Amino acid sequence: MSPSITRVILYVKDMAKVADFYQRHFGFRPLPSARKDWLELVSEVGGCAIALHQASVAQKSGSAVKIVFGVADVRGFKQLKEAAGLKFGSIHVAEGFEFSNAKDPAGNSIQISSRGLS
């Protein structure tokens, strides 16, 4: 039996700001939690959850992780989200798919990509 990735944990300084970002731009919704240092966000379409963990005072926010969101129409998604304030870099074309990179409010790298969807 092969394991599957169930969640990615991001250590962030401003949990509310980062949670709003993933809710507004990618349609994630928070799961109920009584903890103030933990918030799990899930997608309406399933897949891997994003868990936000309050970073300690000494801990650096942002990490060497890149979260990739699969979208069939990279150009259309980029245009829609840029109108809502999310700025992406250039669209790159590689071996039959497109992708574009951005950062979340905590400095974590994110990407939209059509890889494997076309």
N, C-alpha and C positions, 0 to 999 in steps of 0.2 A: 504494500500500500504506500503510495507516494503522498507526502504531506503537501498541503496547499497553503499559500499565504493568506491569512485571515485578516491581518491588520498591519498597518505601518504606524509606528509611534513617532510623533514629532515632538521634540522638546521645544517649547515656545515661551516667550516672556509675556505676550499679550494674547491669552487664550480667546477672549471675546472677538478680537480683531481677526485672528486667523480663522476661527470658526465661521464668522460672517463671510469671509472670503470664499471658503469652500462651499458654503450654503448658497451664496449669491451666484457664483460663477459656474459651479459644477453640480448643483442640485442635491448636495448631501444634506442629510437632516440629523440632528443630534438625538442620541438615545438618552432616555432619562438617567440621571446620575445624582446621587446625594453627595458626591465628592466635589470639592472645589478645585482640586488639582488634576482632574481627569475628565475628559469629554470625548466620547466616541461618536464619530460621524459615519453614517452609512449612506450608501447610494440607493436610490429608488430602484435601480436595475440590478442590484446585488453586486457581488464581487468583493474585493478587498476593502475593509473599513480603514478610515484614518482616525487614529486616536491622538488627541492632543494632551500632552502631559506638561504641567507647569514646570518650567525650567527653574532651577535653583538660582539664587543671586549670582553665584560664581560661574554658573554654566553658560556657555555660549549658545545663543539662539541661532537657529539655522544649522544645517548639517551637510554632509557629503552624500545625501540621498536625493534622487530625482524621482518624483512621482509622475508617471506617464498616464495620461487619460486618452483612451482610444476614441477617436472621432472619425467618422467616415469622410466628412467634408471639412478639412483643416482650414481652408480659406474662408468658408462661410462661418465656421465657429469663431475663428479669430476676429473676423469683422463684427460679428454680433457682440462678442465680449469686449472688444475695444470700444464699442459704442457705450458700454456699461462701465468703462474705466479701467479694464485690465489690459495692460500693454504687453504685447508679445514682441519678440525679435523677428527677424526675417524668416520667411518660410523656406525651408530647405527641401530639396527633392533628392531622394536617394533610392536607387534600385526599386522603383515602382511605388514608392510611398512618399508622403510629405510629412514634415514635422516643424514645429515652432516652439521656442522656449520662452519661459517667463519666470518670475519669482513670486512666492506668496509673501504676505506681510512680515513673516519671520525670517525671510531670506532663503527659504528652502527652494531649490530648483524644481520647476514643474515643466511638463511638456505636453503638448497635444500632438497626436500622431495617428496617421491612418495605416501604420504598419500592421499587416495581418488582417485588415478589415476590407481590403479591396480584392 
